[in-house]
Amino acid sequence: VYNSHGLKLWHSEITEKINTEQAVNPQFKDQRAILYNLVNDQKMEFIFLNRSDTALNKNRSVYCIDNTGNVLWTFTVAPLNLYFGGIKNWDNLIINGILPARKNSNNYIIYHGRLNDMYPYTIGLIGSNGNLISDFWSSGFLNEVRLFDLDGEGTEELYCGGSNNMSKYNCAALCVFDVEFVKGSSPFSDPKLNGEKGT
């Protein structure tokens, strides 16, 4: 990291050189790395994703570094056994993007990613300390994830759009969440087999 005068401030060995195709991929390009005052200390933290062909755990992790280069926390989605339609899904999770969110003086990081090539898809909520608060699982692919204050109340809601691959629907999908309540799963699904049916 360099300052505005071109002086090197610090560097990190966490990131890896990724292939050109991934580096120039326009999808979610604005959601791979963000500067955000996450811990309300009047200083910006650097929160980012990584890609690796060898250390696959890095594909499912979010990193937070302070302004001196110290790692504040690393969040990694735990290995999962998910079932949609009674079929176990292969766990090859890749986080596609991150967004900063704020509500009631609380700061959050929202992450979204795919379990396999396209689906199932997840939206997760991380606290400012790097701990998972909750997550939502879609049987389909949510390729548009944005924050927007649609109702004009002064607080942004989370909008996720894409497709639902369940044969019962086989159509477009739109999920809208309160930033502090990102939880559940697609209708009629119970991907974690915990008895919590999606709505």
C-alpha atoms as an extended CHARMM CRD file, in Angstrom:
* protein
*
       199  EXT
         1         1  VAL       CA              0.0000000000        0.0000000000        0.0000000000  PROA      1               0.0000000000
         2         2  TYR       CA              1.3350000000        3.4280000000       -1.0070000000  PROA      2               0.0000000000
         3         3  ASN       CA              0.3060000000        6.8930000000        0.1180000000  PROA      3               0.0000000000
         4         4  SER       CA             -0.5830000000        9.7860000000       -2.2190000000  PROA      4               0.0000000000
         5         5  HSD       CA              3.1200000000       10.7220000000       -2.4730000000  PROA      5               0.0000000000
         6         6  GLY       CA              4.0880000000        7.2840000000       -3.7460000000  PROA      6               0.0000000000
         7         7  LEU       CA              5.7570000000        6.2100000000       -0.4920000000  PROA      7               0.0000000000
         8         8  LYS       CA              5.3060000000        2.5780000000        0.4500000000  PROA      8               0.0000000000
         9         9  LEU       CA              3.4580000000        2.2520000000        3.7520000000  PROA      9               0.0000000000
        10        10  TRP       CA              3.2330000000       -1.5230000000        4.1290000000  PROA      10              0.0000000000
        11        11  HSD       CA              2.7870000000       -4.7420000000        2.1900000000  PROA      11              0.0000000000
        12        12  SER       CA              1.0600000000       -8.0560000000        2.8220000000  PROA      12              0.0000000000
        13        13  GLU       CA              1.8810000000      -11.6100000000        1.7960000000  PROA      13              0.0000000000
        14        14  ILE       CA             -1.7280000000      -12.7670000000        2.1790000000  PROA      14              0.0000000000
        15        15  THR       CA             -2.7350000000      -12.1740000000       -1.4110000000  PROA      15              0.0000000000
        16        16  GLU       CA             -1.5700000000      -14.3090000000       -4.3020000000  PROA      16              0.0000000000
        17        17  LYS       CA             -1.0340000000      -13.5110000000       -7.9300000000  PROA      17              0.0000000000
        18        18  ILE       CA             -4.1310000000      -14.6640000000       -9.7820000000  PROA      18              0.0000000000
        19        19  ASN       CA             -4.5600000000      -15.4550000000      -13.4350000000  PROA      19              0.0000000000
        20        20  THR       CA             -5.4080000000      -12.6700000000      -15.8730000000  PROA      20              0.0000000000
        21        21  GLU       CA             -8.9120000000      -13.9730000000      -16.5330000000  PROA      21              0.0000000000
        22        22  GLN       CA             -9.8500000000      -13.5810000000      -12.8800000000  PROA      22              0.0000000000
        23        23  ALA       CA             -8.0780000000      -10.2470000000      -12.5380000000  PROA      23              0.0000000000
        24        24  VAL       CA             -9.9520000000       -8.5910000000      -15.4160000000  PROA      24              0.0000000000
        25        25  ASN       CA            -13.3360000000      -10.2660000000      -14.8600000000  PROA      25              0.0000000000
        26        26  PRO       CA            -15.8010000000       -7.3400000000      -14.6580000000  PROA      26              0.0000000000
        27        27  GLN       CA            -18.4070000000       -9.1690000000      -12.5660000000  PROA      27              0.0000000000
        28        28  PHE       CA            -18.3310000000       -7.9280000000       -8.9520000000  PROA      28              0.0000000000
        29        29  LYS       CA            -15.0950000000       -6.0070000000       -9.6960000000  PROA      29              0.0000000000
        30        30  ASP       CA            -16.1860000000       -3.2310000000       -7.3190000000  PROA      30              0.0000000000
        31        31  GLN       CA            -16.8740000000       -5.7710000000       -4.5460000000  PROA      31              0.0000000000
        32        32  ARG       CA            -13.5060000000       -7.5280000000       -4.2350000000  PROA      32              0.0000000000
        33        33  ALA       CA            -11.7610000000       -4.9310000000       -2.0530000000  PROA      33              0.0000000000
        34        34  ILE       CA            -13.1400000000       -2.0290000000       -0.0160000000  PROA      34              0.0000000000
        35        35  LEU       CA            -11.8800000000        0.6890000000        2.3240000000  PROA      35              0.0000000000
        36        36  TYR       CA            -14.2700000000        1.1860000000        5.2350000000  PROA      36              0.0000000000
        37        37  ASN       CA            -14.2130000000        2.5310000000        8.7890000000  PROA      37              0.0000000000
        38        38  LEU       CA            -15.4230000000       -0.7730000000       10.1620000000  PROA      38              0.0000000000
        39        39  VAL       CA            -14.5160000000       -0.3890000000       13.8280000000  PROA      39              0.0000000000
        40        40  ASN       CA            -15.4760000000        3.3160000000       14.2090000000  PROA      40              0.0000000000
        41        41  ASP       CA            -11.9320000000        4.4240000000       15.0520000000  PROA      41              0.0000000000
        42        42  GLN       CA            -11.7960000000        7.2610000000       12.4900000000  PROA      42              0.0000000000
        43        43  LYS       CA             -9.4220000000        5.1290000000       10.4240000000  PROA      43              0.0000000000
        44        44  MET       CA            -10.1060000000        3.0850000000        7.3380000000  PROA      44              0.0000000000
        45        45  GLU       CA             -9.7070000000       -0.6780000000        7.2880000000  PROA      45              0.0000000000
        46        46  PHE       CA             -8.8750000000       -2.5990000000        4.1100000000  PROA      46              0.0000000000
        47        47  ILE       CA            -11.2700000000       -5.5140000000        3.5970000000  PROA      47              0.0000000000
        48        48  PHE       CA            -10.6810000000       -7.8180000000        0.6600000000  PROA      48              0.0000000000
        49        49  LEU       CA            -11.0730000000      -11.2240000000       -0.9840000000  PROA      49              0.0000000000
        50        50  ASN       CA             -8.4400000000      -13.5370000000       -2.3810000000  PROA      50              0.0000000000
        51        51  ARG       CA             -8.1950000000      -16.2510000000       -5.0020000000  PROA      51              0.0000000000
        52        52  SER       CA             -5.9390000000      -19.2690000000       -4.9990000000  PROA      52              0.0000000000
        53        53  ASP       CA             -5.5520000000      -22.3550000000       -7.1430000000  PROA      53              0.0000000000
        54        54  THR       CA             -3.6190000000      -24.1550000000       -4.4080000000  PROA      54              0.0000000000
        55        55  ALA       CA             -4.9670000000      -22.9480000000       -1.0410000000  PROA      55              0.0000000000
        56        56  LEU       CA             -8.6990000000      -23.3400000000       -1.6450000000  PROA      56              0.0000000000
        57        57  ASN       CA             -9.5320000000      -22.0840000000        1.8430000000  PROA      57              0.0000000000
        58        58  LYS       CA             -8.5200000000      -18.6080000000        0.6430000000  PROA      58              0.0000000000
        59        59  ASN       CA            -11.3850000000      -18.6490000000       -1.8750000000  PROA      59              0.0000000000
        60        60  ARG       CA            -13.8940000000      -18.7990000000        0.9870000000  PROA      60              0.0000000000
        61        61  SER       CA            -12.2410000000      -16.1510000000        3.1860000000  PROA      61              0.0000000000
        62        62  VAL       CA            -12.5810000000      -12.4230000000        3.8650000000  PROA      62              0.0000000000
        63        63  TYR       CA             -9.5940000000      -10.4910000000        5.2360000000  PROA      63              0.0000000000
        64        64  CYS       CA             -9.5240000000       -7.2680000000        7.2550000000  PROA      64              0.0000000000
        65        65  ILE       CA             -6.2840000000       -5.2720000000        7.6310000000  PROA      65              0.0000000000
        66        66  ASP       CA             -5.7890000000       -2.0170000000        9.5310000000  PROA      66              0.0000000000
        67        67  ASN       CA             -4.0120000000        1.0780000000        8.2220000000  PROA      67              0.0000000000
        68        68  THR       CA             -0.6180000000       -0.2030000000        9.3780000000  PROA      68              0.0000000000
        69        69  GLY       CA             -0.8650000000       -3.5710000000        7.6580000000  PROA      69              0.0000000000
        70        70  ASN       CA             -1.8080000000       -5.6470000000       10.7020000000  PROA      70              0.0000000000
        71        71  VAL       CA             -4.3970000000       -8.3530000000       10.1120000000  PROA      71              0.0000000000
        72        72  LEU       CA             -7.3540000000       -7.5720000000       12.3890000000  PROA      72              0.0000000000
        73        73  TRP       CA             -9.2710000000      -10.7000000000       11.4590000000  PROA      73              0.0000000000
        74        74  THR       CA             -9.8130000000      -13.3520000000        8.8380000000  PROA      74              0.0000000000
        75        75  PHE       CA            -13.2600000000      -14.8280000000        8.3170000000  PROA      75              0.0000000000
        76        76  THR       CA            -13.5550000000      -18.2010000000        6.5830000000  PROA      76              0.0000000000
        77        77  VAL       CA            -16.8410000000      -19.9240000000        5.7490000000  PROA      77              0.0000000000
        78        78  ALA       CA            -16.7600000000      -23.2830000000        7.5290000000  PROA      78              0.0000000000
        79        79  PRO       CA            -17.0240000000      -26.4890000000        5.4550000000  PROA      79              0.0000000000
        80        80  LEU       CA            -20.6530000000      -27.2450000000        4.6950000000  PROA      80              0.0000000000
        81        81  ASN       CA            -22.9830000000      -30.1460000000        4.0810000000  PROA      81              0.0000000000
        82        82  LEU       CA            -25.8970000000      -28.6500000000        2.1510000000  PROA      82              0.0000000000
        83        83  TYR       CA            -28.8540000000      -30.4530000000        0.6310000000  PROA      83              0.0000000000
        84        84  PHE       CA            -31.2180000000      -29.0960000000       -2.0030000000  PROA      84              0.0000000000
        85        85  GLY       CA            -33.8920000000      -31.4220000000       -3.3120000000  PROA      85              0.0000000000
        86        86  GLY       CA            -32.5390000000      -34.1520000000       -1.0420000000  PROA      86              0.0000000000
        87        87  ILE       CA            -29.2130000000      -34.1660000000       -2.9030000000  PROA      87              0.0000000000
        88        88  LYS       CA            -25.9590000000      -33.3150000000       -1.1430000000  PROA      88              0.0000000000
        89        89  ASN       CA            -24.1450000000      -30.4530000000       -2.8510000000  PROA      89              0.0000000000
        90        90  TRP       CA            -20.3930000000      -30.5650000000       -3.3850000000  PROA      90              0.0000000000
        91        91  ASP       CA            -18.7160000000      -27.8750000000       -1.2630000000  PROA      91              0.0000000000
        92        92  ASN       CA            -16.4150000000      -25.7590000000       -3.4320000000  PROA      92              0.0000000000
        93        93  LEU       CA            -17.3840000000      -22.3540000000       -2.0470000000  PROA      93              0.0000000000
        94        94  ILE       CA            -15.9760000000      -19.1990000000       -3.6180000000  PROA      94              0.0000000000
        95        95  ILE       CA            -16.8940000000      -15.7880000000       -2.1980000000  PROA      95              0.0000000000
        96        96  ASN       CA            -17.6320000000      -13.4730000000       -5.1260000000  PROA      96              0.0000000000
        97        97  GLY       CA            -18.0440000000      -10.1190000000       -3.4220000000  PROA      97              0.0000000000
        98        98  ILE       CA            -18.2530000000       -8.0590000000       -0.2300000000  PROA      98              0.0000000000
        99        99  LEU       CA            -20.1870000000       -4.9120000000        0.6670000000  PROA      99              0.0000000000
       100       100  PRO       CA            -20.0100000000       -2.6450000000        3.7270000000  PROA      100             0.0000000000
       101       101  ALA       CA            -23.3000000000       -1.9780000000        5.5230000000  PROA      101             0.0000000000
       102       102  ARG       CA            -24.3950000000        0.0620000000        8.5210000000  PROA      102             0.0000000000
       103       103  LYS       CA            -27.5670000000        0.1100000000       10.6090000000  PROA      103             0.0000000000
       104       104  ASN       CA            -28.3270000000        1.4360000000       14.1000000000  PROA      104             0.0000000000
       105       105  SER       CA            -24.6630000000        2.4600000000       14.6040000000  PROA      105             0.0000000000
       106       106  ASN       CA            -23.5120000000       -1.1030000000       13.8510000000  PROA      106             0.0000000000
       107       107  ASN       CA            -21.1330000000       -1.8470000000       10.9950000000  PROA      107             0.0000000000
       108       108  TYR       CA            -21.2590000000       -5.0650000000        8.9940000000  PROA      108             0.0000000000
       109       109  ILE       CA            -19.6620000000       -6.7820000000        6.0420000000  PROA      109             0.0000000000
       110       110  ILE       CA            -22.0040000000       -8.6260000000        3.7060000000  PROA      110             0.0000000000
       111       111  TYR       CA            -20.4620000000      -11.3790000000        1.6100000000  PROA      111             0.0000000000
       112       112  HSD       CA            -21.9570000000      -13.3820000000       -1.2370000000  PROA      112             0.0000000000
       113       113  GLY       CA            -20.7180000000      -16.4000000000       -3.1360000000  PROA      113             0.0000000000
       114       114  ARG       CA            -21.4530000000      -19.6860000000       -4.8500000000  PROA      114             0.0000000000
       115       115  LEU       CA            -21.0530000000      -23.1840000000       -3.5320000000  PROA      115             0.0000000000
       116       116  ASN       CA            -20.3680000000      -24.7200000000       -6.9350000000  PROA      116             0.0000000000
       117       117  ASP       CA            -20.0890000000      -23.3910000000      -10.5100000000  PROA      117             0.0000000000
       118       118  MET       CA            -23.1810000000      -21.1890000000      -10.1580000000  PROA      118             0.0000000000
       119       119  TYR       CA            -25.4410000000      -22.4470000000       -7.3800000000  PROA      119             0.0000000000
       120       120  PRO       CA            -26.4560000000      -22.8320000000       -4.5890000000  PROA      120             0.0000000000
       121       121  TYR       CA            -25.6880000000      -19.2230000000       -3.6980000000  PROA      121             0.0000000000
       122       122  THR       CA            -25.1720000000      -17.6800000000       -0.2660000000  PROA      122             0.0000000000
       123       123  ILE       CA            -25.4580000000      -14.2440000000        1.3040000000  PROA      123             0.0000000000
       124       124  GLY       CA            -23.7840000000      -13.8570000000        4.7040000000  PROA      124             0.0000000000
       125       125  LEU       CA            -23.5290000000      -11.2050000000        7.3960000000  PROA      125             0.0000000000
       126       126  ILE       CA            -20.2450000000      -10.6340000000        9.2900000000  PROA      126             0.0000000000
       127       127  GLY       CA            -19.9030000000       -8.3810000000       12.3290000000  PROA      127             0.0000000000
       128       128  SER       CA            -17.1670000000       -5.7730000000       12.6910000000  PROA      128             0.0000000000
       129       129  ASN       CA            -15.1870000000       -8.3090000000       14.7600000000  PROA      129             0.0000000000
       130       130  GLY       CA            -15.0930000000      -10.7970000000       11.8680000000  PROA      130             0.0000000000
       131       131  ASN       CA            -17.6200000000      -13.2550000000       13.3130000000  PROA      131             0.0000000000
       132       132  LEU       CA            -20.4900000000      -14.7300000000       11.3090000000  PROA      132             0.0000000000
       133       133  ILE       CA            -23.8790000000      -13.4100000000       12.4130000000  PROA      133             0.0000000000
       134       134  SER       CA            -26.1680000000      -15.2300000000        9.9700000000  PROA      134             0.0000000000
       135       135  ASP       CA            -26.5080000000      -16.4470000000        6.3900000000  PROA      135             0.0000000000
       136       136  PHE       CA            -29.0710000000      -17.0990000000        3.6580000000  PROA      136             0.0000000000
       137       137  TRP       CA            -28.9330000000      -19.8940000000        1.0750000000  PROA      137             0.0000000000
       138       138  SER       CA            -30.5830000000      -19.7280000000       -2.3400000000  PROA      138             0.0000000000
       139       139  SER       CA            -31.0850000000      -22.8100000000       -4.4830000000  PROA      139             0.0000000000
       140       140  GLY       CA            -30.3860000000      -20.6070000000       -7.4960000000  PROA      140             0.0000000000
       141       141  PHE       CA            -27.8550000000      -17.9820000000       -8.5540000000  PROA      141             0.0000000000
       142       142  LEU       CA            -28.0230000000      -14.4020000000       -7.2260000000  PROA      142             0.0000000000
       143       143  ASN       CA            -25.7400000000      -12.5260000000       -9.5880000000  PROA      143             0.0000000000
       144       144  GLU       CA            -26.7930000000       -8.9930000000       -8.5850000000  PROA      144             0.0000000000
       145       145  VAL       CA            -26.1720000000       -8.0040000000       -4.9770000000  PROA      145             0.0000000000
       146       146  ARG       CA            -26.5970000000       -4.3230000000       -4.0820000000  PROA      146             0.0000000000
       147       147  LEU       CA            -27.4400000000       -1.9930000000       -1.2000000000  PROA      147             0.0000000000
       148       148  PHE       CA            -30.0180000000        0.7250000000       -1.8460000000  PROA      148             0.0000000000
       149       149  ASP       CA            -32.4300000000        2.8300000000        0.1910000000  PROA      149             0.0000000000
       150       150  LEU       CA            -35.5180000000        2.1300000000       -1.8960000000  PROA      150             0.0000000000
       151       151  ASP       CA            -38.1540000000        3.2590000000        0.6010000000  PROA      151             0.0000000000
       152       152  GLY       CA            -36.3670000000        6.5370000000        1.4490000000  PROA      152             0.0000000000
       153       153  GLU       CA            -36.1850000000        5.8510000000        5.2030000000  PROA      153             0.0000000000
       154       154  GLY       CA            -32.4890000000        6.6980000000        5.3250000000  PROA      154             0.0000000000
       155       155  THR       CA            -31.3680000000        3.0790000000        5.7420000000  PROA      155             0.0000000000
       156       156  GLU       CA            -30.1800000000        0.8690000000        2.9140000000  PROA      156             0.0000000000
       157       157  GLU       CA            -31.7550000000       -2.5060000000        2.2410000000  PROA      157             0.0000000000
       158       158  LEU       CA            -29.9640000000       -5.4410000000        0.6370000000  PROA      158             0.0000000000
       159       159  TYR       CA            -31.2580000000       -6.4570000000       -2.7940000000  PROA      159             0.0000000000
       160       160  CYS       CA            -30.2500000000       -9.7540000000       -4.3960000000  PROA      160             0.0000000000
       161       161  GLY       CA            -31.4610000000      -10.6400000000       -7.8770000000  PROA      161             0.0000000000
       162       162  GLY       CA            -30.9210000000      -13.6360000000      -10.1040000000  PROA      162             0.0000000000
       163       163  SER       CA            -32.5740000000      -16.9280000000      -10.9580000000  PROA      163             0.0000000000
       164       164  ASN       CA            -34.2350000000      -19.7080000000       -8.9950000000  PROA      164             0.0000000000
       165       165  ASN       CA            -33.3830000000      -23.1200000000      -10.3930000000  PROA      165             0.0000000000
       166       166  MET       CA            -36.1210000000      -25.0270000000       -8.5740000000  PROA      166             0.0000000000
       167       167  SER       CA            -38.3840000000      -26.6930000000      -11.1590000000  PROA      167             0.0000000000
       168       168  LYS       CA            -41.4060000000      -25.5300000000       -9.1760000000  PROA      168             0.0000000000
       169       169  TYR       CA            -40.5300000000      -21.9320000000      -10.0690000000  PROA      169             0.0000000000
       170       170  ASN       CA            -37.9560000000      -21.9160000000      -12.8940000000  PROA      170             0.0000000000
       171       171  CYS       CA            -37.9670000000      -18.1280000000      -13.0890000000  PROA      171             0.0000000000
       172       172  ALA       CA            -36.2900000000      -14.9580000000      -11.8980000000  PROA      172             0.0000000000
       173       173  ALA       CA            -35.7360000000      -14.3920000000       -8.1690000000  PROA      173             0.0000000000
       174       174  LEU       CA            -35.5060000000      -11.2370000000       -6.0550000000  PROA      174             0.0000000000
       175       175  CYS       CA            -34.6160000000      -11.3110000000       -2.3650000000  PROA      175             0.0000000000
       176       176  VAL       CA            -34.7980000000       -8.1940000000       -0.1950000000  PROA      176             0.0000000000
       177       177  PHE       CA            -33.2660000000       -8.1560000000        3.2940000000  PROA      177             0.0000000000
       178       178  ASP       CA            -33.0170000000       -5.8230000000        6.2130000000  PROA      178             0.0000000000
       179       179  VAL       CA            -29.2600000000       -5.4270000000        6.6640000000  PROA      179             0.0000000000
       180       180  GLU       CA            -29.4600000000       -6.8280000000       10.2060000000  PROA      180             0.0000000000
       181       181  PHE       CA            -31.5430000000       -9.8550000000        9.1880000000  PROA      181             0.0000000000
       182       182  VAL       CA            -29.9230000000      -11.9250000000        6.4530000000  PROA      182             0.0000000000
       183       183  LYS       CA            -31.0840000000      -15.4340000000        7.2620000000  PROA      183             0.0000000000
       184       184  GLY       CA            -32.9570000000      -18.4400000000        5.8860000000  PROA      184             0.0000000000
       185       185  SER       CA            -33.1560000000      -20.2410000000        2.5590000000  PROA      185             0.0000000000
       186       186  SER       CA            -35.1560000000      -20.5760000000       -0.6530000000  PROA      186             0.0000000000
       187       187  PRO       CA            -38.8570000000      -21.5130000000       -0.3360000000  PROA      187             0.0000000000
       188       188  PHE       CA            -39.5650000000      -25.1580000000        0.5130000000  PROA      188             0.0000000000
       189       189  SER       CA            -35.8800000000      -25.9170000000        1.0730000000  PROA      189             0.0000000000
       190       190  ASP       CA            -34.0390000000      -27.0340000000        4.2010000000  PROA      190             0.0000000000
       191       191  PRO       CA            -30.4080000000      -27.0610000000        3.0090000000  PROA      191             0.0000000000
       192       192  LYS       CA            -28.8570000000      -27.5480000000        6.4550000000  PROA      192             0.0000000000
       193       193  LEU       CA            -31.3420000000      -30.2900000000        7.3900000000  PROA      193             0.0000000000
       194       194  ASN       CA            -32.0230000000      -28.4500000000       10.6570000000  PROA      194             0.0000000000
       195       195  GLY       CA            -35.8000000000      -28.3570000000       10.2910000000  PROA      195             0.0000000000
       196       196  GLU       CA            -35.8520000000      -24.6770000000        9.2910000000  PROA      196             0.0000000000
       197       197  LYS       CA            -37.8170000000      -24.6050000000        6.0460000000  PROA      197             0.0000000000
       198       198  GLY       CA            -37.2150000000      -21.6920000000        3.6850000000  PROA      198             0.0000000000
       199       199  THR       CA            -39.9350000000      -19.1580000000        3.0330000000  PROA      199             0.0000000000
